Amino acid sequence: MSNDSNQKQDITGALVNEHRLILRMIALLEHNATRTAAKTYSNWHFYLDGVDFIRNYADRFHHAKEEDVLFEALIKNGMPRDHSPVAAMLMEHEQGRAFVKSMETAALEELSGQAGREMTIADNALAYAALLREHIAKEDEILYPLAERVIPDTMRDGIIAGYAAAEARTAADLTARYEEAVAGYEQENE
């Protein structure tokens, strides 16, 4: 694919678009976790569906492209692996995974009859949502624009190919399936 010398191939637009669906799920988590904390929402399956979305769409699909492709390209282009924006983003991905695991455990405990796990669910859902909102803002407003500025044209086709390879490792209908699931929960909250 040839690039006009004045027009670089976009390497972050797809990631920004994926953030939109992730932010929709985060809004649902915030809304429902607030209701759970107030003891007015107890659909534990919603939280398990949220965990499924986070693990499969946000983590395996989206974060895989960031971690294995874009972040590696930034490192190859000279950004340090440690004590850098990449290191901070990776650390936040791990923090998010811990919140998700705790939310999942508590939701499963509620489903198995162990009452009183509402605040653990709500607290972890809200902590994850807050972390990810801030994380996405840093990526969209700082890291991605930086990547667009510093990644040379010679690396861009490889990044796009890396994204395609990451996408090929997931179900073909993954995005559509999660868009439908999120839309369903959004309608439930109207």
MDAnalysis code that builds the backbone (N, CA, C; Angstrom):
import MDAnalysis as mda
import numpy as np

u = mda.Universe.empty(570, n_residues=190, atom_resindex=np.repeat(np.arange(190), 3), trajectory=True)
u.add_TopologyAttr("name", ["N", "CA", "C"] * 190)
u.add_TopologyAttr("resid", np.arange(1, 191))
u.add_TopologyAttr("resname", ["MET", "SER", "ASN", "ASP", "SER", "ASN", "GLN", "LYS", "GLN", "ASP", "ILE", "THR", "GLY", "ALA", "LEU", "VAL", "ASN", "GLU", "HIS", "ARG", "LEU", "ILE", "LEU", "ARG", "MET", "ILE", "ALA", "LEU", "LEU", "GLU", "HIS", "ASN", "ALA", "THR", "ARG", "THR", "ALA", "ALA", "LYS", "THR", "TYR", "SER", "ASN", "TRP", "HIS", "PHE", "TYR", "LEU", "ASP", "GLY", "VAL", "ASP", "PHE", "ILE", "ARG", "ASN", "TYR", "ALA", "ASP", "ARG", "PHE", "HIS", "HIS", "ALA", "LYS", "GLU", "GLU", "ASP", "VAL", "LEU", "PHE", "GLU", "ALA", "LEU", "ILE", "LYS", "ASN", "GLY", "MET", "PRO", "ARG", "ASP", "HIS", "SER", "PRO", "VAL", "ALA", "ALA", "MET", "LEU", "MET", "GLU", "HIS", "GLU", "GLN", "GLY", "ARG", "ALA", "PHE", "VAL", "LYS", "SER", "MET", "GLU", "THR", "ALA", "ALA", "LEU", "GLU", "GLU", "LEU", "SER", "GLY", "GLN", "ALA", "GLY", "ARG", "GLU", "MET", "THR", "ILE", "ALA", "ASP", "ASN", "ALA", "LEU", "ALA", "TYR", "ALA", "ALA", "LEU", "LEU", "ARG", "GLU", "HIS", "ILE", "ALA", "LYS", "GLU", "ASP", "GLU", "ILE", "LEU", "TYR", "PRO", "LEU", "ALA", "GLU", "ARG", "VAL", "ILE", "PRO", "ASP", "THR", "MET", "ARG", "ASP", "GLY", "ILE", "ILE", "ALA", "GLY", "TYR", "ALA", "ALA", "ALA", "GLU", "ALA", "ARG", "THR", "ALA", "ALA", "ASP", "LEU", "THR", "ALA", "ARG", "TYR", "GLU", "GLU", "ALA", "VAL", "ALA", "GLY", "TYR", "GLU", "GLN", "GLU", "ASN", "GLU"])
u.atoms.positions = np.array([
    [0.851, -1.169, 0.000],
    [0.000, 0.000, 0.000],
    [0.896, 1.232, 0.000],
    [0.773, 2.056, -1.008],
    [1.624, 3.241, -1.052],
    [0.936, 4.380, -0.327],
    [1.746, 5.214, 0.280],
    [1.247, 6.361, 1.024],
    [1.668, 7.637, 0.335],
    [0.757, 8.576, 0.231],
    [1.092, 9.922, -0.220],
    [2.070, 10.486, 0.802],
    [3.115, 11.155, 0.371],
    [4.131, 11.635, 1.299],
    [3.566, 12.628, 2.313],
    [2.453, 13.275, 2.004],
    [1.845, 14.207, 2.938],
    [0.784, 13.545, 3.815],
    [0.385, 12.332, 3.486],
    [-0.694, 11.652, 4.199],
    [-0.171, 10.328, 4.743],
    [0.036, 10.268, 6.052],
    [0.485, 9.031, 6.673],
    [-0.694, 8.094, 6.874],
    [-0.422, 6.794, 6.784],
    [-1.454, 5.792, 7.045],
    [-1.819, 5.835, 8.531],
    [-3.111, 5.961, 8.820],
    [-3.602, 6.025, 10.192],
    [-3.356, 4.693, 10.893],
    [-2.745, 4.752, 12.080],
    [-2.465, 3.523, 12.824],
    [-3.207, 3.460, 14.158],
    [-3.995, 4.484, 14.454],
    [-4.702, 4.479, 15.737],
    [-6.218, 4.658, 15.616],
    [-6.718, 5.010, 14.459],
    [-8.149, 5.257, 14.297],
    [-9.012, 4.070, 14.680],
    [-8.594, 2.872, 14.290],
    [-9.372, 1.671, 14.631],
    [-9.413, 1.472, 16.147],
    [-8.313, 1.765, 16.820],
    [-8.262, 1.611, 18.274],
    [-9.188, 2.620, 18.955],
    [-9.202, 3.857, 18.453],
    [-10.097, 4.882, 18.994],
    [-11.547, 4.435, 18.804],
    [-11.873, 3.888, 17.650],
    [-13.239, 3.402, 17.399],
    [-13.614, 2.281, 18.365],
    [-12.686, 1.392, 18.638],
    [-12.945, 0.311, 19.594],
    [-13.187, 0.874, 20.985],
    [-12.501, 1.952, 21.322],
    [-12.714, 2.592, 22.623],
    [-14.161, 3.032, 22.790],
    [-14.823, 3.414, 21.713],
    [-16.220, 3.872, 21.810],
    [-17.121, 2.779, 22.367],
    [-16.959, 1.544, 21.874],
    [-17.773, 0.445, 22.383],
    [-17.389, 0.118, 23.828],
    [-16.109, 0.164, 24.130],
    [-15.652, -0.089, 25.503],
    [-16.244, 0.960, 26.443],
    [-16.271, 2.220, 26.025],
    [-16.839, 3.276, 26.858],
    [-18.341, 3.095, 27.067],
    [-19.017, 2.546, 26.090],
    [-20.446, 2.250, 26.273],
    [-20.639, 1.195, 27.356],
    [-19.797, 0.167, 27.360],
    [-19.882, -0.854, 28.411],
    [-19.503, -0.254, 29.755],
    [-18.530, 0.610, 29.789],
    [-18.137, 1.263, 31.040],
    [-19.303, 2.076, 31.599],
    [-20.027, 2.773, 30.737],
    [-21.190, 3.547, 31.186],
    [-22.238, 2.628, 31.807],
    [-22.440, 1.465, 31.212],
    [-23.376, 0.488, 31.772],
    [-22.895, -0.012, 33.133],
    [-21.605, -0.299, 33.238],
    [-21.057, -0.744, 34.522],
    [-21.260, 0.324, 35.585],
    [-20.987, 1.572, 35.242],
    [-21.160, 2.667, 36.208],
    [-22.617, 2.776, 36.648],
    [-23.514, 2.751, 35.686],
    [-24.938, 2.890, 35.981],
    [-25.436, 1.743, 36.855],
    [-25.145, 0.525, 36.435],
    [-25.655, -0.637, 37.163],
    [-24.942, -0.852, 38.492],
    [-23.668, -0.527, 38.584],
    [-22.944, -0.679, 39.852],
    [-23.471, 0.301, 40.892],
    [-23.816, 1.494, 40.456],
    [-24.404, 2.468, 41.375],
    [-25.731, 1.941, 41.909],
    [-26.513, 1.345, 41.032],
    [-27.793, 0.757, 41.440],
    [-27.569, -0.467, 42.343],
    [-26.535, -1.262, 42.048],
    [-26.234, -2.425, 42.883],
    [-25.830, -1.982, 44.284],
    [-25.021, -0.938, 44.368],
    [-24.604, -0.423, 45.678],
    [-25.806, 0.063, 46.481],
    [-26.816, 0.581, 45.774],
    [-28.044, 1.046, 46.432],
    [-29.040, -0.096, 46.645],
    [-28.643, -1.306, 46.281],
    [-29.476, -2.521, 46.409],
    [-30.754, -2.440, 45.574],
    [-30.658, -1.786, 44.408],
    [-31.818, -1.718, 43.508],
    [-31.549, -2.438, 42.185],
    [-30.412, -3.094, 42.068],
    [-30.078, -3.842, 40.845],
    [-29.324, -5.094, 41.257],
    [-29.824, -6.243, 40.819],
    [-29.169, -7.500, 41.216],
    [-29.112, -8.503, 40.071],
    [-28.906, -7.998, 38.860],
    [-28.737, -8.902, 37.725],
    [-27.260, -9.297, 37.657],
    [-26.918, -10.356, 38.374],
    [-25.514, -10.784, 38.443],
    [-25.017, -11.254, 37.083],
    [-25.933, -11.712, 36.243],
    [-25.533, -12.130, 34.894],
    [-25.020, -10.941, 34.074],
    [-25.547, -9.741, 34.327],
    [-25.012, -8.558, 33.643],
    [-23.521, -8.426, 33.922],
    [-23.135, -8.594, 35.180],
    [-21.715, -8.442, 35.529],
    [-20.873, -9.532, 34.877],
    [-21.399, -10.743, 34.793],
    [-20.664, -11.810, 34.112],
    [-20.585, -11.538, 32.612],
    [-21.655, -10.978, 32.043],
    [-21.589, -10.563, 30.633],
    [-20.564, -9.438, 30.471],
    [-20.495, -8.544, 31.453],
    [-19.487, -7.482, 31.424],
    [-18.080, -8.048, 31.471],
    [-17.883, -9.045, 32.320],
    [-16.576, -9.711, 32.396],
    [-16.237, -10.351, 31.058],
    [-17.210, -11.022, 30.455],
    [-16.999, -11.649, 29.149],
    [-16.606, -10.586, 28.112],
    [-17.337, -9.486, 28.084],
    [-17.025, -8.393, 27.161],
    [-15.606, -7.875, 27.397],
    [-15.287, -7.604, 28.649],
    [-13.971, -7.037, 28.980],
    [-12.863, -8.001, 28.583],
    [-13.028, -9.262, 28.932],
    [-11.962, -10.236, 28.649],
    [-11.800, -10.507, 27.157],
    [-12.913, -10.609, 26.446],
    [-12.825, -11.002, 25.040],
    [-12.712, -9.828, 24.083],
    [-13.456, -8.766, 24.336],
    [-13.392, -7.617, 23.418],
    [-12.313, -6.635, 23.854],
    [-12.415, -6.135, 25.085],
    [-11.462, -5.113, 25.527],
    [-10.050, -5.687, 25.658],
    [-9.942, -6.876, 26.205],
    [-8.609, -7.418, 26.486],
    [-8.045, -8.220, 25.310],
    [-8.662, -9.324, 24.966],
    [-8.084, -10.185, 23.924],
    [-8.103, -9.543, 22.542],
    [-9.125, -8.791, 22.229],
    [-9.250, -8.177, 20.903],
    [-8.540, -6.826, 20.850],
    [-8.908, -5.915, 21.736],
    [-8.378, -4.545, 21.686],
    [-6.991, -4.432, 22.318],
    [-6.852, -4.850, 23.567],
    [-5.560, -4.709, 24.233],
    [-4.479, -5.535, 23.551],
    [-4.860, -6.638, 22.918],
    [-3.862, -7.425, 22.189],
    [-3.236, -6.593, 21.073],
    [-4.055, -5.798, 20.392],
    [-3.516, -4.933, 19.335],
    [-2.606, -3.873, 19.930],
    [-3.023, -3.307, 21.046],
    [-2.180, -2.290, 21.683],
    [-0.873, -2.904, 22.178],
    [-0.994, -3.945, 23.006],
    [0.183, -4.506, 23.664],
    [1.143, -5.182, 22.700],
    [0.597, -5.992, 21.793],
    [1.453, -6.795, 20.928],
    [1.876, -6.086, 19.652],
    [1.158, -5.036, 19.272],
    [1.447, -4.386, 17.996],
    [1.882, -2.934, 18.194],
    [0.980, -2.063, 18.607],
    [1.308, -0.633, 18.692],
    [2.387, -0.347, 19.725],
    [2.239, -0.885, 20.940],
    [3.233, -0.618, 21.975],
    [4.594, -1.173, 21.577],
    [4.612, -2.356, 20.970],
    [5.886, -2.931, 20.519],
    [6.517, -2.066, 19.424],
    [5.683, -1.494, 18.550],
    [6.213, -0.605, 17.513],
    [6.815, 0.648, 18.139],
    [6.161, 1.184, 19.160],
    [6.713, 2.364, 19.852],
    [8.063, 2.025, 20.489],
    [8.164, 0.855, 21.083],
    [9.421, 0.433, 21.710],
    [10.505, 0.251, 20.646],
    [10.153, -0.413, 19.534],
    [11.122, -0.586, 18.446],
    [11.565, 0.757, 17.881],
    [10.694, 1.747, 17.979],
    [10.995, 3.073, 17.461],
    [11.759, 3.926, 18.481],
    [12.089, 3.354, 19.649],
    [12.937, 4.066, 20.592],
    [12.341, 4.401, 21.940],
    [11.053, 4.172, 22.153],
    [10.462, 4.448, 23.463],
    [10.928, 3.364, 24.433],
    [11.358, 3.738, 25.614],
    [11.780, 2.722, 26.584],
    [10.620, 1.813, 26.970],
    [10.938, 0.550, 27.229],
    [9.906, -0.397, 27.670],
    [9.504, -0.079, 29.109],
    [10.475, 0.294, 29.928],
    [10.228, 0.591, 31.339],
    [10.209, 2.102, 31.551],
    [9.499, 2.528, 32.577],
    [9.435, 3.951, 32.944],
    [9.071, 4.817, 31.743],
    [7.987, 4.419, 31.080],
    [7.538, 5.118, 29.878],
    [6.014, 5.098, 29.830],
    [5.427, 5.828, 28.889],
    [3.973, 5.744, 28.735],
    [3.501, 4.307, 28.456],
    [4.282, 3.543, 27.718],
    [3.909, 2.157, 27.436],
    [3.864, 1.354, 28.741],
    [4.868, 1.518, 29.582],
    [4.891, 0.800, 30.860],
    [3.683, 1.174, 31.714],
    [3.321, 2.440, 31.713],
    [2.161, 2.895, 32.488],
    [0.873, 2.278, 31.947],
    [0.732, 2.221, 30.628],
    [-0.481, 1.640, 30.037],
    [-0.572, 0.149, 30.353],
    [0.542, -0.554, 30.270],
    [0.550, -1.989, 30.579],
    [0.193, -2.236, 32.043],
    [0.704, -1.393, 32.938],
    [0.392, -1.526, 34.354],
    [-1.109, -1.317, 34.574],
    [-1.695, -0.336, 33.887],
    [-3.127, -0.094, 34.034],
    [-3.951, -1.250, 33.464],
    [-3.492, -1.863, 32.387],
    [-4.192, -3.045, 31.870],
    [-4.241, -4.125, 32.958],
    [-3.125, -4.336, 33.650],
    [-3.068, -5.353, 34.710],
    [-3.962, -4.978, 35.889],
    [-3.978, -3.696, 36.274],
    [-4.869, -3.264, 37.353],
    [-6.321, -3.538, 36.974],
    [-6.666, -3.246, 35.736],
    [-8.028, -3.493, 35.264],
    [-8.384, -4.960, 35.350],
    [-7.461, -5.815, 34.981],
    [-7.713, -7.267, 35.032],
    [-7.991, -7.720, 36.464],
    [-7.312, -7.124, 37.438],
    [-7.537, -7.485, 38.843],
    [-8.944, -7.061, 39.288],
    [-9.391, -5.869, 38.908],
    [-10.751, -5.428, 39.245],
    [-11.782, -6.361, 38.618],
    [-11.551, -6.752, 37.390],
    [-12.481, -7.627, 36.674],
    [-12.562, -8.987, 37.359],
    [-11.436, -9.532, 37.760],
    [-11.416, -10.832, 38.444],
    [-12.196, -10.762, 39.750],
    [-12.013, -9.697, 40.518],
    [-12.736, -9.557, 41.790],
    [-14.234, -9.393, 41.556],
    [-14.608, -8.626, 40.535],
    [-16.016, -8.450, 40.195],
    [-16.634, -9.792, 39.804],
    [-15.909, -10.548, 38.983],
    [-16.402, -11.856, 38.544],
    [-16.589, -12.800, 39.725],
    [-15.600, -12.873, 40.595],
    [-15.680, -13.774, 41.748],
    [-16.894, -13.443, 42.604],
    [-17.101, -12.163, 42.877],
    [-18.230, -11.753, 43.718],
    [-19.571, -12.028, 43.032],
    [-19.662, -11.808, 41.728],
    [-20.912, -12.085, 41.004],
    [-21.203, -13.588, 41.012],
    [-20.184, -14.395, 40.829],
    [-20.378, -15.856, 40.887],
    [-20.802, -16.297, 42.287],
    [-20.233, -15.664, 43.305],
    [-20.627, -15.991, 44.677],
    [-22.086, -15.628, 44.915],
    [-22.524, -14.473, 44.429],
    [-23.939, -14.086, 44.551],
    [-24.820, -15.114, 43.845],
    [-24.433, -15.507, 42.643],
    [-25.229, -16.482, 41.893],
    [-25.300, -17.838, 42.595],
    [-24.268, -18.165, 43.353],
    [-24.259, -19.455, 44.055],
    [-24.940, -19.375, 45.414],
    [-25.521, -18.210, 45.728],
    [-26.273, -18.093, 46.962],
    [-25.566, -17.393, 48.102],
    [-24.351, -16.938, 47.895],
    [-23.625, -16.207, 48.934],
    [-24.033, -14.732, 48.877],
    [-24.971, -14.374, 49.694],
    [-25.466, -12.997, 49.689],
    [-24.435, -12.049, 50.296],
    [-24.650, -10.765, 50.062],
    [-23.801, -9.746, 50.679],
    [-22.570, -9.379, 49.877],
    [-22.513, -9.769, 48.617],
    [-21.337, -9.469, 47.785],
    [-21.576, -8.246, 46.907],
    [-22.730, -7.558, 47.102],
    [-23.091, -6.424, 46.247],
    [-22.022, -5.341, 46.230],
    [-21.534, -4.967, 47.413],
    [-20.561, -3.862, 47.464],
    [-19.232, -4.256, 46.810],
    [-18.851, -5.507, 46.917],
    [-17.627, -5.955, 46.245],
    [-17.802, -5.849, 44.732],
    [-18.969, -6.270, 44.260],
    [-19.254, -6.159, 42.825],
    [-19.240, -4.694, 42.411],
    [-20.013, -3.882, 43.114],
    [-20.134, -2.463, 42.760],
    [-18.788, -1.745, 42.847],
    [-18.062, -1.975, 43.932],
    [-16.780, -1.289, 44.107],
    [-15.792, -1.638, 42.997],
    [-15.717, -2.914, 42.641],
    [-14.779, -3.324, 41.593],
    [-15.230, -2.865, 40.210],
    [-16.540, -2.892, 39.957],
    [-17.046, -2.388, 38.676],
    [-16.756, -0.898, 38.538],
    [-16.999, -0.143, 39.600],
    [-16.752, 1.305, 39.554],
    [-15.258, 1.623, 39.483],
    [-14.445, 0.850, 40.170],
    [-12.993, 1.071, 40.104],
    [-12.470, 0.769, 38.701],
    [-12.965, -0.316, 38.115],
    [-12.566, -0.645, 36.742],
    [-12.999, 0.469, 35.797],
    [-14.248, 0.906, 35.927],
    [-14.772, 1.942, 35.037],
    [-13.960, 3.230, 35.152],
    [-13.657, 3.640, 36.368],
    [-12.876, 4.872, 36.568],
    [-11.478, 4.727, 35.962],
    [-10.845, 3.595, 36.221],
    [-9.514, 3.343, 35.667],
    [-9.542, 3.396, 34.148],
    [-10.506, 2.698, 33.547],
    [-10.550, 2.623, 32.087],
    [-10.922, 3.950, 31.447],
    [-11.813, 4.707, 32.049],
    [-12.147, 6.033, 31.498],
    [-10.892, 6.896, 31.407],
    [-10.144, 6.927, 32.497],
    [-8.917, 7.721, 32.531],
    [-7.872, 7.150, 31.571],
    [-7.765, 5.851, 31.551],
    [-6.811, 5.147, 30.687],
    [-7.095, 5.451, 29.213],
    [-8.350, 5.335, 28.817],
    [-8.726, 5.595, 27.428],
    [-8.461, 7.055, 27.070],
    [-8.752, 7.962, 27.983],
    [-8.483, 9.375, 27.721],
    [-6.989, 9.600, 27.482],
    [-6.129, 8.973, 28.282],
    [-4.681, 9.117, 28.095],
    [-4.244, 8.555, 26.742],
    [-4.818, 7.415, 26.371],
    [-4.452, 6.838, 25.079],
    [-4.936, 7.722, 23.930],
    [-6.222, 8.090, 23.963],
    [-6.806, 8.863, 22.858],
    [-6.200, 10.253, 22.736],
    [-5.880, 10.878, 23.860],
    [-5.446, 12.274, 23.848],
    [-3.932, 12.453, 23.870],
    [-3.197, 11.430, 24.346],
    [-1.738, 11.596, 24.475],
    [-0.969, 10.533, 23.696],
    [-1.162, 9.259, 24.058],
    [-0.324, 8.198, 23.489],
    [-0.580, 7.980, 22.005],
    [-1.833, 7.908, 21.589],
    [-2.120, 7.674, 20.179],
    [-1.647, 8.833, 19.304],
    [-1.920, 10.095, 19.684],
    [-1.373, 11.191, 18.871],
    [0.164, 11.159, 18.809],
    [0.790, 10.781, 19.920],
    [2.247, 10.643, 19.921],
    [2.673, 9.563, 18.929],
    [1.997, 8.427, 18.956],
    [2.323, 7.334, 18.027],
    [2.163, 7.801, 16.587],
    [1.091, 8.534, 16.316],
    [0.870, 9.031, 14.948],
    [2.001, 9.968, 14.513],
    [2.548, 10.709, 15.452],
    [3.643, 11.635, 15.116],
    [4.983, 10.929, 14.933],
    [5.273, 9.937, 15.782],
    [6.642, 9.394, 15.800],
    [6.837, 8.109, 15.009],
    [5.780, 7.350, 14.771],
    [5.952, 6.087, 14.034],
    [6.192, 6.423, 12.560],
    [7.313, 5.968, 12.023],
    [7.618, 6.284, 10.620],
    [6.753, 5.490, 9.639],
    [6.640, 6.026, 8.451],
    [5.862, 5.367, 7.393],
    [6.306, 3.920, 7.179],
    [7.586, 3.670, 7.326],
    [8.120, 2.333, 7.065],
    [7.580, 1.275, 8.022],
    [7.031, 1.683, 9.162],
    [6.510, 0.724, 10.143],
    [4.992, 0.586, 10.068],
    [4.320, 1.479, 9.367],
    [2.860, 1.544, 9.432],
    [2.161, 0.347, 8.792],
    [2.627, -0.121, 7.663],
    [2.004, -1.293, 7.044],
    [2.119, -2.505, 7.964],
    [3.259, -2.640, 8.636],
    [3.445, -3.752, 9.574],
    [2.496, -3.668, 10.755],
    [2.224, -2.466, 11.228],
    [1.286, -2.286, 12.336],
    [-0.120, -2.683, 11.893],
    [-0.533, -2.198, 10.735],
    [-1.857, -2.545, 10.214],
    [-1.970, -4.058, 10.008],
    [-0.920, -4.678, 9.497],
    [-0.915, -6.138, 9.320],
    [-0.988, -6.840, 10.675],
    [-0.317, -6.290, 11.677],
    [-0.374, -6.854, 13.024],
    [-1.778, -6.792, 13.602],
    [-2.467, -5.686, 13.360],
    [-3.860, -5.576, 13.810],
    [-4.714, -6.638, 13.126],
    [-4.525, -6.790, 11.825],
    [-5.310, -7.772, 11.066],
    [-5.046, -9.184, 11.596],
    [-3.803, -9.485, 11.911],
    [-3.468, -10.803, 12.452],
    [-4.127, -11.005, 13.816],
    [-4.124, -9.975, 14.654],
    [-4.772, -10.070, 15.970],
    [-6.271, -10.289, 15.802],
    [-6.872, -9.585, 14.853],
    [-8.303, -9.740, 14.605],
    [-8.625, -11.132, 14.073],
    [-7.721, -11.693, 13.266],
    [-7.950, -13.016, 12.687],
    [-7.976, -14.109, 13.755],
    [-7.374, -13.837, 14.905],
    [-7.358, -14.815, 15.994],
    [-8.649, -14.791, 16.814],
    [-9.589, -13.923, 16.467],
    [-10.856, -13.836, 17.204],
    [-12.010, -14.225, 16.289],
    [-13.160, -14.431, 16.888],
    [-14.355, -14.787, 16.114],
    [-14.692, -13.666, 15.135],
    [-15.132, -14.044, 13.962],
    [-15.415, -13.077, 12.904],
    [-16.495, -12.085, 13.309],
    [-17.447, -12.521, 14.098],
    [-18.569, -11.654, 14.463],
    [-18.399, -11.013, 15.832],
    [-17.189, -10.976, 16.360],
    [-16.938, -10.513, 17.721],
    [-17.486, -9.106, 17.966],
    [-17.128, -8.155, 17.142],
    [-17.573, -6.780, 17.353],
    [-19.090, -6.690, 17.265],
    [-19.681, -7.298, 16.256],
    [-21.129, -7.249, 16.107],
    [-21.828, -7.888, 17.305],
    [-21.293, -8.985, 17.785],
    [-21.895, -9.684, 18.930],
    [-21.883, -8.799, 20.173],
    [-20.757, -8.123, 20.415],
    [-20.673, -7.285, 21.605],
    [-21.426, -5.965, 21.438],
    [-21.482, -5.447, 20.231],
    [-22.315, -4.254, 19.998],
    [-23.770, -4.574, 20.315],
    [-24.223, -5.749, 19.896],
    [-25.597, -6.180, 20.165],
    [-25.836, -6.364, 21.662],
    [-24.893, -6.972, 22.354],
    [-25.040, -7.190, 23.795],
    [-25.093, -5.858, 24.545],
    [-24.198, -4.949, 24.198],
    [-24.180, -3.638, 24.850],
    [-25.483, -2.900, 24.565],
    [-25.917, -2.911, 23.317],
    [-27.170, -2.237, 22.952],
    [-28.351, -2.817, 23.731],
    [-28.354, -4.120, 23.923],
    [-29.425, -4.761, 24.694],
    [-29.476, -4.256, 26.124],
    [-28.335, -4.149, 26.758],
    [-28.294, -3.634, 28.137],
    [-28.607, -2.145, 28.174],
    [-28.210, -1.414, 27.145],
    [-28.557, 0.014, 27.092],
    [-30.071, 0.186, 27.018],
    [-30.734, -0.649, 26.226],
    [-32.198, -0.577, 26.119],
    [-32.862, -0.942, 27.438],
    [-32.282, -1.888, 28.151],
    [-32.811, -2.297, 29.465],
    [-32.806, -1.108, 30.431],
    [-31.827, -0.224, 30.286],
    [-31.674, 0.908, 31.200],
    [-32.445, 2.149, 30.787],
    [-33.104, 2.112, 29.627],
    [-33.835, 3.302, 29.177],
    [-35.107, 3.512, 29.974],
])
